């Protein structure tokens, strides 16, 4: 009986490794006969696992979705990756999954083999998150957006602009983009007849209808969704349009900034130029201080005046 149980667990693990398995390939992988594979598949089905038969020469099997989540059998690298990912998710930018992530992490670490614990502990003790404190997105909202995009269904929502004013939108959702600080939705806005980028934390989806209108996906602008979203984010209508020249190579400034910080132009021996924006001169001053390299404010004049005032205050201190 113990041998049969071990064999069933091995069969379940193999079925999780890829979408479909031929019967002969399964038998060879498990080093058993084709008849044993058929019998073990029947046993797993009686235990509640949905294993579908795949038609074709020799037949095959596919592990389908069941009524409950089956045990996930992970190899060493997969287990460590999941543990690290769950710990990051517990302090991430999606609201509502922190507790679930911690519960899942507790279950995983309780069952980790002793040989893997040092690897997980080393990663935990030797790393610290420096992610920006971006606004959290409600998990239900994120799931609703992703489901509509996946099913090619129109999405209606109330969108809050940066000044707090709300507007009703009807869009064809294309892709969610995560920049490491914020979630954005790229969608075709049917009311504006153009592509638009929306911050997901400002989206309040309307209740889904019984039959949401479907659409044929459009080709994204430029063919690169992430690049298009980042260009739109860095060109947002900020109160202050900013140009900074750094006396440092573009690669150095890029390493110390995020993709949404702005557009960096390489000026060769002269250094590089950063084009960005903000609604707060104070936030800009704090942001510039982190680069720790000489810089010149090209625009706007208000930022130069603010930095002069800040310098005088620091000298008096």
N, C-alpha and C positions, 0 to 999 in steps of 0.2 A: 504493500500500500504506500509506503514511504517513497519507493522508487517511482510509482505512478504519479504521486503528488509533485515530486521534483521534475518529472518529465512534463507535466502540465504547465508548471511555471516556466520551464524553458520554452515550451511551445508558445505561451502567451508573450514572452519576451521577444521571441523571433517575429511573431505576427505584428508587434508594435514597431518593428524596425523599418518596414516599408509598406506601401499601400497594398500590394497584392503578392501572393506567393503561389507558385505552382505546387501541386501535390508532390511531384517527384523531387522538386528542389527542397521542399520542407523535410521530406523523408531523408534526403541526403544530408541536410544541415543537422538534423537531430540524430542521425545515425540509427534510424529505425525503419521499419517497413512502411509502405504506403497504407497498409491496412491498419497499422498502429496509429498513424496520423489521423485516419478517418475516425477511429474509435476515440482518440483523445479530443478531437474536435467535437464529437458528440457529447463527451463528458463536460467540456467547457460550456457548451450550449445549455446543458441541463443545470449548470451552475449560474446561468443567467447572462453569459456573454453572447453578444450577437455576432456570430461568425457567418458571413455570407459565402455561399459557393459561387465561384467564378467560372462561367462556361468557357469552353475552348478545348483544344487538344490536351488531353491529360487532366483537365480541370485544375482548380486552384481554390484559394481561400482569401478572404479579406475580413479584417476585424472592423465591424461596423459600430456605430454609436448605440449604446444600450440605455437602460433606464437609470443606471448609476455609473459613476466613474470607476473603471476597473483599476486595480493596482498598477502603478507605473513602475516598470523594472528598468532602472537607469544604470548605465555603466559609470565608472569612477568620475570621468570628466564631466558627464552630464549631471551627476549628483552635485558636484562642487559648483558648476555653473548655475544650477537652480537655487542652491543655497545663497550664493552671492547675489543673484537677481532678486530673490525674495527680500533680502535684507535691504537692497536699494529701493525696492518698491515700497517698503514700510515707511520710507521717508521721502517718497517721490512726489510727483505733481498731480496724481490722480486721487481726488478725495474719495474716502469711503472704502479704500482697500487696505489701509494701514493695519487694522486689526486682523483682517483675513490673512494678510501677508505674514504677520507675526505668528498666527496660529499654524499656518502651513509650514513656516520655518521651524517652529518648535517640533512639529511632528517629524519633519525631515531630519533634523539634527538628533532627535531621539533614536532614530533607526540607522543613522550613518555608521558604517563600519569604522572600527577604531583607526584603521590606516588612513582614512580620509579626514578625520577630525583635525589633525595638525595642519592640513592644507587650508581648511576653512577658517580655523582659528588664526592662522598666519595672515590670511587676507583681511580678516576682520580687524586684527590689531594693528596692521601696518598701513591701513588706508583710512582716509577721512574724506567725506564728501565736501566739495567746494562748489556744489551746484548752486546756481542763483535761486533766490527765493521767489520764483515765479508763482503766479496765482494757480491754485489747485482747480482742477476740472472735476465736476461731479461724475462719478463712474457711470451712472445711468445715462447722463447726457452723452458721454463719450461712446458708450455702447450703442445708443440710439443712432448717432451720426454714422458710426462704422457699419451698422447693420443696413442703413439706408444706402450707403455707398456700395456695399457689397451686393445688395439686391437690385441695384440700379432703380431705386425708388425716389421720387421727389420728396424733398424735406421742407416743411414749413416751420419757421421759428421766429421768435422775437429776438432782435439783436440790439444790444446796448452799445452805442458808440462811446468814444473816449470821454465825451462830455456828459454821458449818462442818458442821453436821449435814445428812446427805443424806436425801432422801425420793424415792420413786418416783412419778412423775406420768404420767397419761394424759390428754392434752388435745386439744381441737379448736383448732388454731392459727388465729388470725384475721389479725393484722397485726404487723409489726415497726415499732417507733418508735425513731428515733434522736434524742436530745436535744442532740447536739453534744458529749456527754461519754460517754454510755453508750448501749447498745442494749437495748431492752426488747421482750418479746413479750407481746401481749395475747391471751389464749386462754381458752376455756371449759374449766374443769377438771372432768372427768367424775367424779372422786372426791369433789370438794367441791360439785358441782352448782351452780357459780357462776363468774363471771368472775374471773380472776386475772391479775396482772401479774408477769412473771418477768424477772430480769436475764439477758440472753443469755450473758454471760460465766460464769454459774454453771450453765448448762445443759450436760449431757453426754448427747446423744441416743443411744438404743439403736440397734443396727444395724437398718436398714429391713427389714421382712419382705417376702416375695414379693408378698403382697396385703394392703397396709395398709387397714384399714377406712376407708371414706369417710363423709363427713357433709355434711349440708345446712347452709350457713353461717347463723349466727344474726345478728340485728340487734345491732350493738355497743351497749353501754350509753350512753345519752344521745345517741347518733348521732354523737358526735365522739370518735374513737379517741384522738387525741393529747391532748385535754383530759382524758379519763378517765385515761389513763396518768400524766399529770403530777400530777393530783390524788392518785392512789394513791402516787406516789413521794414527794411532799411530806408525805403523812400516814403515812409508814412508821413502824413501831414503834421509834423511836430511844430511846436511854437517857434523853436530855434533850429535853423539849418546850420550845421556845424562842419567846418573844414579845419583839420589839424594836420600840420606837417611835423613828422617825427624825424629826428636825427638818428634813425636806426633802420636796418633792413626791414622790408615788408614781412619777411618770414618771422622776425622777432615779434613784431606787433601782432601778427596773426596768431602766434602761439599764446599771447597774453590776452587775447580777446575771444569772443564767441562769434559764431556765424551770423548772429543777428545784431552784432554791435555796429556794423556799418560796412561800407565798401572801401577796401584798401587798394590804393594804386601805387605800384612800384615806380619810384623816381630814380632808380639806379644809385649813383654815388651820392645823390642828395638825400637819400632816405626813402620815405614813402609818405603818402597822404591818406588820411582817413576822412571819409565823408559819412556823417552820421547826423543824429538829431535828438532832441529832447524837449520836454516841456518845462524842465527845471535846470537853472544854471547851477544850483547847489549840487544836484546829482551829477552834472557834467564835470564839475571840479573834483568830486570824489572819484569818478570814473577815470579821469586823466591821471590822477595821482598814482594809480596802481601800475602804470607802465614803467615808471622809474627811469625814464630816458628824457633828454632834452626835447622840447617841442615848441612850436610856434602856432598861435591861434590865427588862422587866416580869416575866419568868419565864425560867429558874428561879433560885431564890436561890443555888444553887451557882455559877452563872455570875457573879453579882455578886461573890461572895467570891473567885472565881478572878481576876477583873479587878482587884479591890483588891490582891490579892497581887502581881499582875503589875505594877501601877502602883508599888507600893513598891519592887519590885526594880529597875524602870527609874529611879526617883528616886535610888536608891543608886548606880546606875551613872553 
